[in-house]
Amino acid sequence: MELGNIAADGNAIFFHIAAVLLFGLVFLFLWRQSKIVYFGLWSIAWAAKGVALLLAHVYRTAPSPLWVVPFALIEFAFTVLLFAAGAAGFSGPIRNWRSPLKIGLGLPILLAVAYAIGWHTHPRNWQALNTAALSVAYLYNSTGIRSIGIGGHVFRMALLGLSAVFLYDAAVLAYLSVDANSATAGWTHLLRYSRLGGLTLQSALAFAALAMWIENQQRRLKELSGEIGRIRPGEVQRPDLDDLTGLLNHAALDRRIRETPDFEGVMVVCDIDNFKEVNDRYGHLAGDEILRSIGHLFHASIRREDEAFRWGGDEFVILFHDQGAELVNQRMQELWRRLRLFRVRGYGLLPISFSWGIAQLNGRPLREVLDEADRNMYKHKASHR
């Protein structure tokens, strides 16, 4: 007694088992990479199919009703897993396991229906039912594919092809279960061609799934590149920003100095105290974190019309528009107090001190004002060294 459309040749069964395990590994890889439930359920389904084929081989070598029951159970489980994959959807990772689990309740229902129509009397009866259910399962899966790439189109077409193949198999098995003596050999020969076509479509399905995943990854990379471009438009369009601190850089300060000031205000030159010792003791990564934090602090503490520059190393220059020297000095003292509570990741509290010098513009060239502020900064540093 042959088990429906399962090959009677042992070598063919082993070839089919190897192919099915390969399909399972492909979908397992896709699940591991994407965590999409759809791929995970397909990998489990292929593993179940491999076990069913192995049981079919055992039945072929030692025919016994004892092997038919677990074979039928796992075959129906394969079908139910495909329905569960279709219910889970291809849209993303674990979102809702309830739908696939509800469909899992269909396994005992399918078994009860198969038993009711006489699967205990002839395997072709219940295999016709299972094959028809497989046809519907493949068709159901094809409706959930929304990928617009070539891989998605091939995946959908392979599912539709499998649905048609298994619908044909179901019709042949139903016919043979009714009239087993009418051209049985010819119909069985046609079933073998159907098995070959189904295996070819399943191979296309596995490789199309890989192509679909690659296409989705490429599309996601393009989306991320676009998001980065939108998030950092200023940095792309402004090469005069310092990469570490986000402040204007030395080249921007040189251009500003060459200009004649068209505003009144104050220039401040700042220098971190003993920064070389900090670098030597804690390393350059900690030093970079300090510079980055100071740059962010300066940027957040000045008005939109004010300008902050990283002059070089641990030196900074700030232009306060329309501000008096006394008010600016108070603001610098507040910044100094905030940096005394600075913490470095992995080291804890690391008080940072800096010295500053102030010079009033009064319409003078910025180079002259910068030199005066720099001299005042060194006087301030010497006074509290």
DOPA-312506 format. One record per residue: residue number from 1; x, y, z of N, C-alpha, C in turn. Coordinates in pm, whole numbers. Layout:
% residues N
    nr      npx      npy      npz     capx     capy     capz      cpx      cpy      cpz
   NUM        X        Y        Z        X        Y        Z        X        Y        Z
...
END
This chain:
% residues 385
    nr      npx      npy      npz     capx     capy     capz      cpx      cpy      cpz
     1       86     -119        0        0        0        0       89      124        0
     2       79      211     -103      161      331     -115       96      447      -41
     3      180      526       24      128      642       97      108      758       -1
     4       -2      753      -71      -42      865     -156       66      909     -251
     5      106     1041     -242      203     1096     -334      344     1093     -278
     6      371     1007     -178      506      989     -128      577      887     -216
     7      701      918     -257      773      830     -348      795      693     -286
     8      783      592     -369      804      455     -321      951      417     -325
     9     1033      492     -396     1175      462     -405     1250      523     -287
    10     1336      440     -221     1408      488     -103     1502      601     -132
    11     1576      595     -244     1670      702     -279     1596      834     -301
    12     1479      825     -365     1400      948     -387     1355     1009     -255
    13     1318      923     -159     1276      974      -28     1393     1044       41
    14     1513      984       37     1628     1046      103     1665     1179       36
    15     1653     1183      -97     1678     1308     -167     1578     1415     -124
    16     1452     1374     -113     1348     1467      -69     1373     1514       74
    17     1417     1422      162     1447     1460      301     1560     1563      305
    18     1667     1539      226     1780     1633      223     1735     1770      175
    19     1650     1772       70     1601     1900       18     1517     1974      122
    20     1430     1899      190     1342     1961      291     1424     2016      407
    21     1527     1944      450     1613     1994      558     1688     2120      514
    22     1729     2124      388     1793     2245      335     1697     2363      340
    23     1572     2339      298     1471     2446      305     1455     2493      450
    24     1450     2396      542     1436     2433      684     1550     2518      734
    25     1675     2485      690     1792     2564      732     1785     2705      675
    26     1737     2718      550     1724     2851      490     1628     2938      571
    27     1513     2882      605     1414     2960      680     1459     2982      825
    28     1535     2887      881     1590     2906     1016     1690     3021     1016
    29     1774     3028      913     1868     3140      900     1795     3273      892
    30     1689     3276      809     1613     3400      795     1547     3440      926
    31     1498     3342     1001     1438     3375     1131     1543     3427     1229
    32     1661     3363     1229     1766     3409     1321     1809     3551     1289
    33     1810     3587     1162     1855     3720     1122     1748     3827     1142
    34     1622     3790     1117     1515     3891     1118     1422     3883     1238
    35     1419     3765     1306     1324     3740     1417     1179     3753     1372
    36     1153     3731     1244     1017     3735     1191      952     3599     1214
    37      839     3599     1281      770     3474     1318      739     3390     1194
    38      705     3457     1086      670     3388      962      780     3289      923
    39      904     3334      922     1016     3247      884     1037     3137      988
    40     1020     3169     1117     1037     3068     1221      937     2954     1207
    41      812     2987     1177      710     2883     1161      737     2797     1037
    42      786     2859      931      821     2782      813      935     2685      842
    43     1035     2729      919     1147     2639      951     1098     2519     1033
    44     1007     2543     1128      951     2432     1207      871     2338     1117
    45      796     2397     1022      716     2316      931      803     2225      846
    46      915     2278      797     1003     2194      715     1067     2084      800
    47     1100     2114      925     1154     2009     1012     1052     1897     1031
    48      925     1934     1050      818     1834     1064      804     1753      936
    49      816     1820      822      806     1750      694      917     1647      680
    50     1038     1683      723     1148     1588      717     1122     1465      801
    51     1066     1485      922     1034     1370     1008      927     1283      942
    52      827     1346      879      720     1269      812      777     1185      698
    53      870     1242      621      931     1166      512     1014     1050      566
    54     1081     1072      678     1158      963      738     1066      850      782
    55      950      885      839      852      782      877      798      710      754
    56      783      784      643      737      720      520      838      618      471
    57      969      649      487     1073      553      448     1068      429      538
    58     1047      451      669     1036      337      760      917      251      721
    59      806      314      688      686      239      647      713      161      517
    60      791      220      426      820      153      300      902       26      322
    61      997       33      417     1082      -84      442     1012     -188      529
    62      923     -145      618      851     -239      706      707     -194      719
    63      623     -227      619      483     -180      620      409     -224      746
    64      357     -126      818      281     -154      938      192      -34      969
    65       67      -60     1010      -22       52     1048       34      137     1161
    66      129       83     1238      187      160     1348      260      284     1299
    67      315      278     1176      389      393     1124      297      493     1055
    68      178      447     1018       87      535      944       34      647     1034
    69        1      614     1158      -59      713     1248       35      831     1275
    70      163      807     1320      251      923     1341      282      998     1212
    71      291      923     1100      313      989      971      198     1086      940
    72       75     1038      955      -41     1123      928      -46     1243     1022
    73      -15     1218     1149      -18     1326     1248       79     1438     1211
    74      202     1402     1172      303     1503     1140      272     1570     1007
    75      217     1495      912      178     1556      785       73     1664      806
    76      -27     1633      889     -129     1734      920      -69     1851      999
    77       29     1821     1087       95     1928     1162      168     2024     1068
    78      230     1970      962      296     2053      861      196     2150      798
    79       80     2098      763      -23     2182      702      -69     2292      799
    80      -91     2255      923     -138     2353     1022      -32     2460     1046
    81       97     2422     1046      205     2520     1065      208     2621      950
    82      178     2576      828      173     2670      716       57     2768      732
    83      -56     2719      779     -167     2811      807     -128     2911      916
    84      -57     2863     1019      -15     2952     1128       81     3058     1077
    85      172     3019      984      264     3118      927      188     3225      851
    86       88     3183      774        8     3281      702      -65     3376      795
    87     -110     3324      910     -180     3410     1007      -84     3504     1078
    88       41     3459     1101      139     3544     1170      176     3663     1085
    89      181     3643      952      212     3754      863      361     3776      849
    90      395     3848      744      535     3870      708      585     4007      750
    91      502     4083      820      530     4225      839      639     4254      941
    92      667     4165     1036      767     4201     1135      791     4092     1237
    93      863     4126     1345      895     4028     1448      773     3991     1531
    94      798     3922     1641      688     3871     1723      596     3985     1765
    95      473     3980     1720      376     4082     1758      259     4019     1831
    96      207     3912     1771       87     3851     1827       90     3702     1796
    97      115     3621     1900      119     3477     1881      -20     3416     1888
    98     -122     3494     1921     -254     3435     1941     -311     3377     1812
    99     -297     3450     1702     -352     3400     1575     -291     3267     1534
   100     -155     3255     1533      -99     3124     1499     -140     3013     1596
   101     -150     3046     1725     -188     2943     1821     -333     2899     1802
   102     -421     2993     1767     -560     2957     1742     -570     2861     1623
   103     -487     2889     1520     -490     2801     1403     -436     2663     1439
   104     -346     2657     1538     -295     2527     1582     -405     2436     1633
   105     -516     2494     1676     -629     2413     1720     -694     2337     1604
   106     -657     2375     1482     -713     2307     1366     -658     2168     1345
   107     -544     2136     1409     -487     2002     1392     -581     1892     1438
   108     -632     1895     1561     -726     1788     1599     -854     1789     1516
   109     -895     1908     1469    -1016     1913     1386     -991     1842     1253
   110     -876     1870     1192     -842     1802     1067     -833     1652     1086
   111     -771     1609     1196     -760     1466     1222     -897     1402     1242
   112     -986     1472     1310    -1121     1418     1333    -1196     1404     1201
   113    -1183     1505     1114    -1249     1498      984    -1192     1383      902
   114    -1057     1372      904     -993     1263      827    -1038     1127      877
   115    -1047     1113     1008    -1092      985     1064    -1238      958     1025
   116    -1318     1064     1024    -1460     1047      993    -1482     1002      850
   117    -1394     1045      756    -1413     1006      616    -1343      874      584
   118    -1282      811      683    -1231      676      663    -1083      667      638
   119    -1002      751      701     -857      743      680     -800      615      739
   120     -877      548      827     -830      422      885     -848      306      788
   121     -922      328      678     -945      220      581     -853      232      459
   122     -821      356      416     -734      373      300     -657      505      313
   123     -524      500      308     -446      623      326     -480      732      227
   124     -521      695      104     -546      799        3     -663      890       43
   125     -756      838      124     -869      922      166     -821     1042      246
   126     -744     1014      351     -701     1126      436     -588     1206      371
   127     -509     1143      282     -406     1220      212     -469     1316      112
   128     -580     1276       52     -651     1369      -36     -699     1491       43
   129     -750     1467      164     -794     1578      247     -677     1668      285
   130     -566     1607      329     -450     1686      371     -390     1764      255
   131     -383     1701      136     -327     1769       20     -415     1887      -22
   132     -547     1870      -13     -636     1982      -42     -616     2095       59
   133     -598     2059      186     -573     2161      288     -439     2231      262
   134     -338     2154      215     -209     2216      181     -224     2316       67
   135     -306     2282      -32     -330     2375     -142     -386     2507      -90
   136     -482     2497        2     -541     2619       60     -437     2694      144
   137     -351     2619      216     -249     2683      301     -150     2763      216
   138     -103     2707      105      -12     2780       17      -81     2903      -42
   139     -206     2888      -81     -281     3002     -135     -298     3110      -29
   140     -326     3069       96     -343     3163      207     -213     3239      234
   141      -99     3169      226       30     3236      248       60     3338      140
   142       18     3307       16       49     3399      -94      -23     3533      -78
   143     -134     3536       -6     -209     3661       10     -143     3756      110
   144      -50     3705      193       12     3789      294      144     3849      253
   145      192     3823      132      321     3875       87      300     4012       26
   146      367     4112       86      352     4250       39      483     4306      -17
   147      587     4221      -27      715     4269      -78      702     4307     -226
   148      763     4418     -265      748     4467     -402      868     4432     -488
   149      970     4367     -433     1089     4331     -509     1069     4205     -591
   150     1173     4172     -668     1168     4051     -751     1154     3928     -664
   151     1230     3923     -552     1220     3809     -462     1079     3788     -410
   152     1011     3896     -376      873     3885     -327      779     3833     -434
   153      798     3879     -560      712     3831     -668      735     3683     -695
   154      863     3640     -694      892     3498     -717      837     3414     -603
   155      849     3464     -479      798     3392     -363      647     3372     -376
   156      577     3478     -414      431     3468     -428      393     3373     -541
   157      465     3381     -655      434     3293     -767      462     3147     -732
   158      568     3121     -654      598     2984     -613      487     2931     -522
   159      437     3015     -433      326     2972     -346      200     2941     -428
   160      172     3025     -526       55     2999     -611       74     2871     -693
   161      198     2848     -742      225     2726     -815      210     2602     -729
   162      258     2610     -605      242     2497     -512       95     2473     -480
   163       19     2580     -467     -123     2564     -442     -190     2489     -556
   164     -153     2522     -680     -211     2454     -796     -168     2309     -801
   165      -39     2282     -774       13     2144     -779      -58     2057     -676
   166      -72     2108     -554     -133     2026     -450     -284     2013     -470
   167     -346     2111     -534     -487     2095     -568     -505     1983     -670
   168     -413     1977     -768     -416     1868     -865     -394     1733     -796
   169     -295     1727     -705     -269     1602     -632     -392     1559     -553
   170     -459     1655     -489     -577     1621     -410     -686     1561     -498
   171     -703     1617     -618     -805     1563     -710     -769     1421     -753
   172     -639     1397     -784     -597     1264     -826     -614     1163     -713
   173     -572     1200     -592     -584     1109     -478     -730     1080     -446
   174     -815     1180     -458     -958     1157     -433    -1015     1061     -537
   175     -973     1079     -662    -1022      990     -766     -975      847     -743
   176     -846      829     -707     -792      695     -684     -855      629     -562
   177     -894      709     -462     -955      651     -344    -1095      598     -374
   178    -1157      654     -480    -1290      609     -519    -1281      491     -616
   179    -1187      502     -713    -1177      398     -817    -1030      363     -833
   180     -978      283     -741     -836      251     -738     -796      161     -854
   181     -889       94     -920     -855        0    -1026     -858       63    -1165
   182     -895      189    -1172     -907      256    -1302     -780      333    -1336
   183     -695      274    -1423     -571      340    -1469     -484      385    -1354
   184     -471      296    -1255     -394      334    -1136     -249      363    -1169
   185     -190      279    -1253      -48      298    -1284      -25      432    -1353
   186     -116      468    -1446     -101      595    -1515     -114      714    -1423
   187     -213      708    -1335     -231      819    -1241     -112      830    -1145
   188      -60      715    -1099       55      717    -1009      176      776    -1080
   189      191      746    -1209      301      804    -1287      289      956    -1291
   190      166     1005    -1310      145     1150    -1311      175     1213    -1174
   191      146     1139    -1066      178     1190     -933      328     1207     -913
   192      407     1121     -975      552     1135     -964      600     1263    -1032
   193      545     1295    -1149      578     1422    -1212      533     1540    -1125
   194      421     1523    -1060      371     1628     -971      467     1650     -854
   195      522     1537     -802      619     1550     -691      742     1628     -736
   196      791     1599     -857      907     1670     -910      877     1819     -927
   197      760     1851     -980      723     1991     -994      710     2061     -859
   198      652     1990     -760      639     2050     -627      774     2076     -563
   199      869     1982     -581     1003     2001     -524     1074     2117     -590
   200     1056     2134     -721     1116     2246     -792     1060     2379     -741
   201      930     2384     -723      868     2507     -673      909     2537     -529
   202      927     2432     -447      971     2452     -310     1114     2506     -307
   203     1199     2459     -401     1335     2513     -410     1331     2661     -448
   204     1247     2693     -545     1232     2835     -583     1181     2918     -466
   205     1092     2859     -386     1036     2928     -270     1145     2963     -169
   206     1235     2867     -140     1340     2890      -41     1437     2999      -87
   207     1480     2991     -213     1575     3091     -262     1509     3227     -282
   208     1380     3227     -316     1309     3355     -326     1295     3421     -189
   209     1280     3339      -84     1272     3395       52     1403     3464       88
   210     1518     3402       51     1648     3466       75     1658     3598       -3
   211     1618     3595     -130     1623     3717     -211     1533     3826     -154
   212     1416     3786     -105     1322     3882      -48     1381     3948       76
   213     1448     3867      160     1510     3923      281     1622     4019      245
   214     1705     3983      146     1814     4070      103     1758     4202       49
   215     1653     4193      -31     1591     4316      -85     1536     4404       27
   216     1475     4343      127     1424     4421      240     1537     4488      317
   217     1651     4417      334     1766     4476      403     1821     4595      324
   218     1831     4579      192     1881     4690      110     1788     4810      117
   219     1657     4783      114     1561     4893      123     1571     4962      259
   220     1592     4884      365     1605     4942      498     1730     5029      508
   221     1840     4983      446     1963     5063      448     1943     5197      377
   222     1870     5196      266     1841     5321      197     1756     5414      284
   223     1659     5355      355     1575     5436      443     1659     5497      556
   224     1750     5417      613     1836     5469      721     1927     5579      670
   225     1980     5562      548     2066     5666      491     1988     5795      473
   226     1862     5782      429     1779     5901      414     1750     5967      547
   227     1725     5885      652     1699     5940      785     1821     6013      839
   228     1940     5954      819     2063     6019      866     2082     6152      795
   229     2052     6153      664     2063     6278      589     1968     6385      640
   230     1848     6342      685     1752     6440      738     1788     6485      878
   231     1847     6394      958     1881     6428     1095     1999     6523     1101
   232     2095     6507     1010     2217     6586     1017     2237     6674      894
   233     2134     6747      853     2152     6829      733     2252     6941      755
   234     2255     6994      879     2346     7104      906     2491     7062      896
   235     2521     6940      944     2660     6894      941     2703     6862      799
   236     2609     6817      715     2644     6788      577     2670     6917      501
   237     2592     7020      529     2601     7144      455     2700     7243      517
   238     2751     7215      637     2840     7310      704     2971     7242      739
   239     3070     7252      650     3201     7191      680     3280     7270      783
   240     3225     7382      832     3298     7463      930     3267     7423     1074
   241     3204     7306     1094     3177     7257     1229     3286     7161     1275
   242     3320     7170     1402     3416     7078     1462     3349     6943     1487
   243     3413     6835     1442     3351     6701     1451     3328     6657     1595
   244     3419     6691     1685     3411     6640     1821     3309     6717     1906
   245     3316     6849     1901     3234     6930     1991     3105     6982     1929
   246     3098     6985     1795     2981     7042     1729     2984     7194     1723
   247     3089     7257     1777     3104     7402     1769     3169     7440     1637
   248     3171     7570     1605     3244     7617     1489     3392     7588     1506
   249     3460     7558     1394     3600     7515     1405     3698     7631     1385
   250     3827     7595     1382     3933     7695     1374     3924     7774     1243
   251     3892     7706     1132     3881     7775     1003     3769     7879     1007
   252     3658     7845     1071     3548     7940     1082     3589     8061     1166
   253     3667     8036     1271     3714     8147     1354     3809     8238     1276
   254     3898     8179     1194     3989     8261     1113     3912     8350     1018
   255     3809     8295      954     3728     8379      864     3659     8491      940
   256     3610     8458     1059     3539     8560     1139     3635     8671     1182
   257     3759     8633     1212     3856     8732     1258     3893     8829     1146
   258     3894     8781     1023     3929     8868      911     3820     8970      880
   259     3702     8951      936     3592     9043      911     3598     9162     1007
   260     3544     9273      964     3531     9388     1053     3404     9369     1137
   261     3415     9377     1269     3297     9352     1353     3188     9454     1326
   262     3068     9406     1302     2955     9494     1279     2859     9488     1398
   263     2913     9459     1515     2831     9451     1635     2916     9489     1755
   264     2849     9519     1863     2916     9544     1991     2898     9420     2077
   265     2996     9395     2160     2985     9279     2248     3116     9245     2314
   266     3131     9117     2350     3246     9070     2427     3299     8942     2365
   267     3433     8930     2362     3496     8805     2321     3557     8739     2443
   268     3538     8607     2454     3592     8529     2565     3681     8419     2509
   269     3800     8403     2566     3890     8291     2534     3897     8201     2656
   270     3871     8072     2638     3869     7975     2748     3976     7868     2724
   271     4036     7823     2833     4136     7716     2825     4117     7624     2946
   272     4109     7491     2922     4090     7396     3031     4219     7384     3111
   273     4209     7389     3241     4326     7380     3328     4377     7236     3335
   274     4508     7220     3317     4576     7090     3336     4514     6980     3250
   275     4476     7016     3129     4411     6915     3044     4508     6805     3003
   276     4634     6837     2986     4733     6734     2950     4743     6629     3059
   277     4735     6670     3185     4741     6573     3294     4618     6482     3294
   278     4503     6537     3259     4382     6455     3250     4398     6349     3141
   279     4451     6391     3025     4474     6295     2917     4573     6187     2956
   280     4680     6229     3023     4784     6131     3063     4731     6032     3166
   281     4645     6078     3255     4599     5992     3364     4480     5905     3323
   282     4384     5962     3250     4261     5890     3219     4252     5841     3074
   283     4342     5890     2989     4340     5847     2850     4268     5946     2760
   284     4294     5932     2630     4238     6027     2534     4087     6011     2516
   285     4034     5892     2540     3889     5876     2530     3816     5960     2634
   286     3870     5959     2756     3811     6044     2860     3829     6190     2826
   287     3947     6223     2768     3969     6361     2727     3872     6406     2620
   288     3845     6318     2523     3748     6352     2418     3609     6370     2475
   289     3574     6286     2574     3442     6300     2636     3429     6435     2707
   290     3537     6480     2771     3536     6610     2838     3517     6722     2737
   291     3595     6718     2628     3584     6822     2525     3445     6823     2463
   292     3391     6704     2437     3258     6695     2377     3153     6755     2471
   293     3164     6724     2600     3066     6774     2696     3078     6925     2713
   294     3200     6977     2711     3218     7122     2722     3160     7192     2600
   295     3182     7131     2481     3125     7189     2360     2973     7193     2366
   296     2912     7083     2413     2766     7080     2426     2718     7182     2530
   297     2794     7195     2639     2757     7291     2743     2763     7434     2691
   298     2868     7468     2618     2880     7602     2562     2767     7628     2462
   299     2739     7528     2379     2637     7545     2276     2499     7566     2338
   300     2473     7495     2449     2342     7506     2514     2331     7632     2599
   301     2443     7696     2631     2442     7809     2725     2446     7944     2656
   302     2463     7946     2525     2468     8075     2456     2340     8095     2377
   303     2314     8220     2340     2194     8253     2263     2217     8221     2115
   304     2110     8224     2040     2118     8192     1897     2213     8288     1824
   305     2213     8417     1864     2296     8514     1795     2443     8510     1838
   306     2474     8444     1948     2613     8431     1993     2685     8322     1914
   307     2820     8322     1917     2899     8227     1840     3004     8163     1930
   308     3015     8029     1922     3113     7955     2000     3203     7876     1905
   309     3335     7883     1927     3433     7819     1840     3525     7730     1925
   310     3568     7620     1864     3681     7547     1922     3806     7596     1849
   311     3888     7668     1923     4005     7732     1864     4110     7627     1829
   312     4121     7527     1914     4219     7422     1892     4251     7353     2022
   313     4265     7220     2021     4297     7147     2143     4189     7166     2248
   314     4231     7227     2362     4137     7251     2472     4106     7399     2488
   315     4119     7476     2379     4091     7619     2384     3964     7650     2305
   316     3884     7740     2362     3757     7778     2302     3746     7930     2298
   317     3669     7979     2200     3644     8121     2186     3493     8140     2174
   318     3439     8238     2250     3296     8266     2243     3278     8416     2215
   319     3191     8445     2118     3155     8583     2088     3015     8608     2140
   320     3003     8698     2241     2874     8736     2297     2832     8869     2235
   321     2726     8868     2157     2680     8989     2090     2601     9075     2187
   322     2630     9204     2184     2555     9304     2260     2546     9266     2408
   323     2656     9224     2465     2663     9189     2606     2776     9269     2672
   324     2759     9300     2802     2863     9370     2875     2960     9271     2940
   325     3081     9318     2974     3185     9232     3030     3143     9176     3165
   326     3076     9255     3246     3038     9208     3380     2937     9093     3372
   327     2836     9106     3285     2735     9001     3270     2798     8874     3213
   328     2887     8890     3116     2953     8773     3056     3039     8703     3160
   329     3107     8777     3245     3190     8717     3349     3105     8633     3445
   330     2985     8682     3476     2895     8605     3563     2851     8474     3496
   331     2826     8483     3365     2785     8362     3293     2899     8261     3287
   332     3022     8307     3272     3136     8216     3269     3158     8152     3406
   333     3135     8226     3512     3147     8168     3646     3043     8058     3668
   334     2923     8078     3614     2819     7975     3625     2859     7848     3548
   335     2916     7866     3430     2965     7751     3355     3077     7679     3430
   336     3165     7755     3491     3274     7697     3568     3221     7613     3684
   337     3117     7664     3754     3060     7589     3866     2994     7460     3818
   338     2930     7464     3703     2866     7342     3651     2970     7237     3615
   339     3083     7277     3561     3186     7181     3524     3257     7122     3646
   340     3247     7187     3761     3307     7130     3883     3234     7002     3924
   341     3112     6979     3874     3034     6859     3907     3038     6757     3793
   342     3134     6772     3703     3140     6686     3584     3178     6543     3623
   343     3111     6446     3557     3139     6304     3579     3181     6240     3448
   344     3283     6155     3455     3331     6078     3340     3286     5934     3357
   345     3228     5877     3251     3182     5738     3258     3297     5644     3292
   346     3277     5567     3397     3377     5471     3441     3471     5525     3547
   347     3470     5659     3568     3561     5719     3667     3488     5796     3775
   348     3363     5830     3751     3288     5904     3852     3316     6053     3844
   349     3308     6120     3960     3323     6265     3967     3465     6306     3928
   350     3474     6395     3829     3604     6447     3784     3589     6597     3763
   351     3611     6678     3867     3591     6822     3855     3680     6882     3746
   352     3619     6960     3659     3692     7024     3549     3697     7174     3578
   353     3816     7228     3565     3835     7372     3586     3887     7434     3456
   354     3845     7554     3429     3899     7623     3311     3917     7770     3345
   355     4007     7830     3274     4035     7973     3290     3983     8047     3168
   356     3947     8174     3188     3894     8251     3076     3941     8396     3085
   357     3948     8456     2968     3981     8597     2958     3879     8668     2875
   358     3846     8793     2914     3739     8869     2849     3797     8997     2791
   359     3748     9033     2670     3787     9159     2607     3666     9218     2539
   360     3648     9351     2557     3536     9421     2496     3571     9459     2353
   361     3472     9445     2260     3501     9472     2120     3525     9622     2096
   362     3427     9704     2124     3437     9849     2105     3477     9886     1962
   363     3430     9806     1862     3458     9839     1722     3596     9805     1675
   364     3679     9743     1758     3817     9712     1719     3822     9589     1629
   365     3932     9567     1557     3949     9444     1480     3945     9322     1572
   366     3888     9216     1525     3872     9097     1609     4007     9034     1644
   367     4107     9044     1557     4239     8991     1591     4296     9059     1714
   368     4280     9189     1720     4330     9265     1837     4253     9226     1963
   369     4120     9208     1951     4039     9170     2066     4073     9028     2111
   370     4100     8939     2016     4137     8800     2049     4268     8797     2126
   371     4367     8877     2081     4495     8880     2152     4479     8930     2294
   372     4396     9031     2313     4374     9084     2448     4303     8981     2537
   373     4199     8915     2484     4129     8814     2562     4221     8696     2595
   374     4310     8662     2504     4404     8552     2528     4501     8589     2640
   375     4551     8713     2640     4640     8757     2748     4568     8758     2882
   376     4442     8805     2881     4365     8807     3006     4339     8665     3057
   377     4322     8571     2963     4301     8431     3006     4424     8378     3077
   378     4544     8405     3024     4666     8355     3088     4688     8423     3224
   379     4649     8549     3237     4656     8615     3368     4563     8547     3468
   380     4442     8515     3422     4346     8446     3508     4398     8308     3548
   381     4462     8238     3455     4515     8105     3486     4627     8115     3588
   382     4713     8216     3571     4826     8232     3664     4779     8272     3804
   383     4664     8343     3810     4620     8392     3940     4567     8281     4031
   384     4519     8169     3972     4465     8061     4059     4538     7929     4037
   385     4659     7934     3981     4733     7810     3957     4776     7751     4090
END
